C-alpha cells in the first residue's frame, strides 16, 4: 500500500485530497490512512496536511513550503527569512511567517511555525517565489522585506534614531555592514510610505549612509 501511495504522490508534502487520490484503488481509504499514520509511514502535520515518514521520504521536507501550506495566505519572513538569505548568522529553528490573518503559533511533528500579521496594503510587496523542488515553490520575503517586517515587529526599540536602528541591526540581529549596504532602499522607501513608521525611514537612512561610506 505504501509503495503504491509513494508511486502516486511525487512530493514529500501533500494534502488530504492528494492522499485520497493516491489511495483511490483501495477499499475503505480512510481506514488505510489510519493504518499509515499508526505505522509512521505518513505524518500528520495538521488536519488535512501530511508528509511521508522518514522511512519513505525521497528527500527532505521543505519546512518553508509547509509554512505556506499550514496557514495562508502567508509568506516566510522575519528572523527565519533573514537567516535563509544569509543576512544574519543566527540559526533560526522556528519558521517565522507573515500572515494576512491573526497571529498564530503551530507546534507540529515537523517543527514550530509562527505567524505574525502584516497589513494588507504592503503584504505582497517584496515577496518572491523560491523553488523547493521542481514544480514546488514557496513564498518568502526578499531580504529588504524580511528586514522591514522584523523591524516593524521588534519590541522595546524606544525613541527611533539612526543609532538605535544600528544597534538593533548589528547587536541584536548581527547583520554585517557590507550586507546591509547591498540592500535596495527603493522598496524600503516605498514600504515606509505605505506603512508609515520612523523605523523604516531610519532603516533606509542607515543603509544609504553605509552605501555612501563605501570606498
VMD Tcl script that draws the C-alpha trace (Angstrom):
set ca {
  {0.00 0.00 0.00}
  {2.68 2.50 0.97}
  {4.64 1.62 -2.19}
  {1.61 2.41 -4.34}
  {0.97 5.65 -2.45}
  {4.60 6.65 -2.76}
  {4.41 5.98 -6.51}
  {1.28 8.10 -6.87}
  {2.48 11.04 -4.73}
  {5.71 12.51 -6.11}
  {6.15 15.20 -3.45}
  {7.06 14.97 0.23}
  {4.29 17.32 1.37}
  {0.68 16.67 0.37}
  {-2.88 17.44 1.40}
  {-5.85 15.22 2.18}
  {-7.21 15.27 -1.38}
  {-3.89 14.11 -2.82}
  {-3.77 11.40 -0.15}
  {-7.27 10.18 -1.09}
  {-6.40 10.21 -4.77}
  {-3.29 8.15 -4.05}
  {-5.43 5.55 -2.26}
  {-8.28 5.58 -4.79}
  {-7.70 1.96 -5.81}
  {-8.17 0.69 -2.25}
  {-11.40 -0.08 -0.42}
  {-12.05 1.95 2.76}
  {-9.29 4.53 2.11}
  {-9.89 6.27 5.45}
  {-9.04 3.08 7.29}
  {-5.89 2.88 5.18}
  {-4.96 6.40 6.28}
  {-5.36 5.40 9.92}
  {-3.02 2.46 9.38}
  {-0.44 4.58 7.54}
  {-0.46 7.12 10.39}
  {-0.20 4.40 13.03}
  {2.76 2.79 11.26}
  {4.55 6.13 10.79}
  {4.51 5.77 7.01}
  {2.93 9.21 6.83}
  {2.88 12.01 9.42}
  {0.01 14.42 10.00}
  {1.41 17.96 10.22}
  {-2.06 19.38 10.91}
  {-5.56 18.44 9.84}
  {-5.51 17.92 6.09}
  {-1.73 18.27 5.65}
  {0.75 15.39 5.63}
  {4.34 14.39 4.88}
  {5.90 11.00 4.33}
  {7.59 9.45 7.35}
  {11.39 9.22 7.49}
  {11.49 5.67 6.13}
  {9.64 6.60 2.96}
  {10.99 10.05 2.25}
  {12.83 10.57 -1.03}
  {14.26 13.84 0.16}
  {13.94 16.39 2.96}
  {10.67 18.09 3.72}
  {10.54 21.77 2.79}
  {9.62 23.48 6.05}
  {9.26 26.74 4.11}
  {6.66 25.17 1.82}
  {4.95 23.56 4.81}
  {4.77 27.00 6.45}
  {2.95 28.34 3.38}
  {0.53 25.40 3.48}
  {-0.24 25.43 7.21}
  {-1.76 28.89 7.12}
  {-2.46 31.10 4.15}
  {-2.14 33.47 2.62}
  {1.31 33.72 4.14}
  {4.97 34.04 3.22}
  {8.13 33.14 5.14}
  {9.67 36.26 6.69}
  {11.15 37.82 9.83}
  {14.09 36.11 11.53}
  {13.83 32.86 9.57}
  {13.94 34.64 6.22}
  {16.88 36.79 7.36}
  {18.77 33.61 8.23}
  {17.66 31.91 4.99}
  {19.07 34.82 2.96}
  {22.28 34.92 4.99}
  {21.62 38.43 6.29}
  {22.01 37.22 9.87}
  {24.30 34.40 11.01}
  {21.86 33.21 13.65}
  {20.36 29.75 13.20}
  {16.59 30.09 13.48}
  {14.71 26.91 14.32}
  {11.14 28.26 14.34}
  {9.84 29.07 10.85}
  {8.51 32.62 11.07}
  {5.97 33.86 8.54}
  {3.87 36.91 7.77}
  {0.14 36.35 7.58}
  {-2.85 38.33 6.38}
  {-4.78 36.96 9.37}
  {-4.22 36.81 13.11}
  {-1.03 35.91 14.94}
  {-0.79 32.17 15.47}
  {1.72 29.52 16.51}
  {1.63 25.86 15.46}
  {3.72 23.17 17.15}
  {3.84 20.19 14.79}
  {5.76 16.92 14.39}
  {7.94 18.64 11.76}
  {8.68 21.84 13.68}
  {7.28 25.02 15.15}
  {5.67 27.61 12.90}
  {4.91 31.18 13.98}
  {2.77 33.71 12.08}
  {2.68 37.47 12.61}
  {0.25 39.86 10.90}
  {1.33 42.33 8.21}
  {-1.07 44.98 6.80}
  {-2.81 44.12 3.52}
  {-1.57 47.29 1.79}
  {2.05 46.10 1.99}
  {1.50 42.35 2.30}
  {2.62 41.26 -1.16}
  {5.35 43.85 -1.61}
  {8.81 42.31 -1.64}
  {7.59 38.70 -1.76}
  {9.23 36.24 -4.12}
  {8.79 32.59 -5.07}
  {11.67 30.19 -4.43}
  {11.84 26.62 -5.73}
  {11.91 23.94 -3.04}
  {11.91 21.25 -5.74}
  {10.97 21.18 -9.43}
  {7.38 22.36 -9.60}
  {7.20 23.02 -5.85}
  {7.81 26.62 -4.82}
  {7.24 28.59 -1.65}
  {6.72 32.28 -0.97}
  {9.37 34.12 1.00}
  {10.17 37.76 1.70}
  {13.14 39.34 -0.03}
  {15.99 40.47 2.21}
  {14.59 44.00 2.32}
  {11.03 42.96 3.13}
  {12.15 40.45 5.78}
  {14.21 43.15 7.48}
  {11.33 45.65 7.31}
  {8.90 43.08 8.75}
  {11.34 42.29 11.55}
  {11.87 45.95 12.48}
  {8.15 46.69 12.45}
  {7.50 43.87 14.93}
  {10.56 44.49 17.12}
  {9.77 45.39 20.72}
  {11.36 47.86 23.08}
  {13.05 49.97 20.41}
  {12.22 53.19 22.26}
  {12.89 56.51 20.55}
  {13.77 55.78 16.93}
  {17.15 57.17 15.88}
  {19.73 56.01 13.36}
  {21.94 54.92 16.24}
  {19.14 52.84 17.80}
  {18.41 51.16 14.46}
  {22.12 50.45 14.00}
  {22.24 48.84 17.45}
  {19.34 46.59 16.56}
  {20.89 45.64 13.21}
  {24.41 44.99 14.46}
  {23.94 43.83 18.05}
  {20.52 42.17 18.06}
  {20.35 40.76 14.52}
  {24.14 40.61 13.99}
  {23.90 41.84 10.41}
  {27.14 42.70 8.61}
  {27.60 46.27 7.34}
  {28.62 45.09 3.86}
  {25.43 43.01 3.55}
  {23.26 45.91 4.68}
  {24.97 48.25 2.22}
  {23.98 45.91 -0.63}
  {20.26 46.21 0.12}
  {17.91 48.12 -2.20}
  {16.42 51.12 -0.39}
  {13.78 51.66 -3.11}
  {11.42 49.04 -1.70}
  {12.15 50.14 1.89}
  {11.24 53.73 0.96}
  {8.03 52.51 -0.64}
  {7.20 50.39 2.40}
  {7.84 53.42 4.62}
  {5.38 55.42 2.52}
  {2.61 52.81 2.67}
  {3.40 51.54 6.18}
  {4.28 54.85 7.83}
  {6.90 54.41 10.52}
  {10.05 56.23 11.58}
  {11.63 52.78 11.89}
  {11.55 52.13 8.16}
  {12.61 55.67 7.28}
  {15.56 55.35 9.67}
  {16.43 51.93 8.22}
  {16.57 53.38 4.70}
  {18.74 56.22 6.01}
  {21.18 53.83 7.70}
  {21.54 51.77 4.50}
  {22.11 54.85 2.36}
  {24.75 56.03 4.82}
  {26.56 52.70 4.60}
  {26.47 52.78 0.82}
  {27.86 56.32 0.71}
  {30.64 55.35 3.11}
  {31.90 52.55 0.89}
  {35.14 53.31 -0.96}
}
mol new
graphics top color blue
foreach p $ca { graphics top sphere $p radius 0.5 }
foreach p [lrange $ca 0 end-1] q [lrange $ca 1 end] { graphics top cylinder $p $q radius 0.2 }
display resetview
